[in-house]
Every structure is written in structure tokens, then in C-alpha cells.
Amino acid sequence: MDIEDLLKETLEEILKKLGTPYTKLIISEDEKDSYLVNIKSDEPSLLIGYHGENIQALQHLLKVLVWGKAKSEKFNILVDIDDYRKRQEDNVIALAQRKVDAVRKTGRKQILPPMSPYFRRKIHLYCMGAGFDDIETSSEGEDDRRHLIIKLKA
């Protein structure tokens, strides 16, 4: 059984045991050894939870169960509900772009609010792309207060 089938079977079992309705499961390999699982639901807020806490818990549970069944090398799993994370990601990238514009306009560093490692990484990668040769990012802070700083390269 391949990883995508294993993910689908395990997730269907979890959702059934939780008694959580869903309309569709879309599982795709996002990158090498990285799978995107998008759950379509008529009641997405139930699966998303407060600030995405239920998504995180579901993702962790799915990862642990599938890693145990796969008995192979590790791979990454990202769970999304009705493109909730995608919308969040788009908002975070838009915020980063506004901060880059402010840095270029004022020359002063910009501090972003604390965010998850996932979103910090997305911004780091975004600011390493084409058109950002004059920009650098760094992470500072501890635990839940870890945040990004965007500034001009010295």
C-alpha cells in the first residue's frame, strides 16, 4: 500500500471514530516526501478548532499513526481543512510583502508578530525568492514568542 492510500485509509478511520462529517479527502504529494491532505467539510470550524488547534492535533495524530504503519523513512504531512491554511498562508505572505515595502521605504527593520515555525519558514523562503536581493530575514525570541525580523541587507 502506498503512502497516499495509507493516509486516506487512516484519516477516514479517524474521522469516522470522531463522528466528524466530511465531503471529500484530497491527498497529494506536495514535494518529495511531503504530502498535503485537504479535507472538504460542511462543518469546517469543527475540524479547524480555535486558531487551528484541531488541525494541528489531527495532523499530529495522522502523522504518528501513518509513520507507525508505513515502517519506512519519515515523511511530512500537512493537513488543511477547506483551504484554511492556504488562506492563512496567503495572508501571512501579504503581511510579509507589506513589511518588505515598509523596510524599503523607511530603511528601518520591521518586526512581525509571533507565528508558528511553518509560517516563519514560508516567509523566509518567500523573502529568499527573486526580487528580494536587498532583503534579509531572521528569527528571534523563544517558544511562542518567536518572531521574524525583516530588514535591508547590510
N, C-alpha and C positions, 0 to 999 in steps of 0.2 A: 504494500500500500504506500503510495507516495505521500509527501508531506501535506499537500493541499487536501487530499481525501481525508487524511488523518485529522487535520484541522477542522474540516467540515463536520465529520462524524462526532468529534469530541465536543465541538461547540453546540451542535444540535442536541446532544445529550445534556449538556449543562443548562441550556435554555429551557429544555423540556422539564428538567428537575426543578428549575426555578419557577416554572409556570409562567414564563415570560413570552408573550406573543411576538412573533416577528414575521415579516412577509417574504424576506429574501436574504440569502447569505452570498456575498460576493467575495471570493478568495482569489488573490492573485499574487504572483511573485513580483515584488516591487523592485528589488535589486537581488544580486546573488545572495542567497542565504537570508533573505529578508522578505517576509510575507505580510501583505496588507489584507486585513479581514474587515469588510464593511457589512454591518448588519442593518438591514432596512426594517423599520418597525413603525406601526401606527401609534405606538406609545414610546417614543424615543427618550423622553425625560426619565422614565423608569430605569432604562439601561444606562443613561448618561450619569445620573445622580448629581449631587451638589458639587459644582466645579469639576465635574468629570471623575469624581471618586469611584463611581461604579464601573466606569470604563476601565480605569486603572486596575481595579480589583479583578474584573473579568479577564483582562489581558494577562495579569499575573497568573491567575488560576489556569487559563488556557495554556500558557507557556509551560508551566510546571507539569501539567498533565500530558501534553504532547511531547515534551522533551523526554518524559519517562517512558512513553510508548514508542517513540522513534528510535531510541537507543543508538543514536548516531551523533555526529558532531552537532554542536549548538547552532541555532539559527535564531533570527529575530522575528518577533511577531508584533504587529501594530494593529490594535483593534480600533475601529471607528464605528460610530452609530449615526446613520443618516448624514454622513459627511460632516459631523460636528467638529472633529479635529481638523479637517480640511479648512472649514470656515475659520476656526481659531488660528490655524497656521497663516491663512491669508491676512487676518487682522494683525498678527504679530509681525509679518513681513511689511505690511503697510506702516506700522508703527516704526519699524527699523528704518524704512525709507524716509519718513518724516524726520527722524533723528539725524540721519545722514545729511539731509538737506540743511538742517539747523547747524550741524557741525561745519559744513562747507560755507554757510552764510556768516557764522559768527567766529569760527575758528576755535570755539570752546567745546570741550568734551561734553557728551550727553550721556546721562545715566538712565538706563532703562529699569523698569520695576523688576522685582524678583520674579523669576519664572523657572519652569521645570528644565532639567537638562536637555530634554528633547527640543524645546523651543529655543534655548540658548544655542544649541548646535545648529538649528535651522538658520538662525540669524548669522552665526559665524560663517557658515557656508555661503549664505546669500551675499555677505559683505566681502567674500573672497572671490566673487564672480567678476565677470567683465564689467568695466566701468567703475570699479571701486579701488583702483590702484592707489588712490590717495587716502584710503580709509583703513583703519585697523580696529579690531575689537579685542576685548579682554574680559575675563570673568573675575569678579571679586565677591567677597562675602563668604559666609558659611551657611551650610544647610539650606533652610527655607528662605534665607535672606540673600542667597547667591544671585547676583545680577550681572548684566553686561554693561560695559562702557564702550562707547563708540567715539573715536577721536581721529584727528588727522595724523597721518604717518609723520614721524619726526624726520 
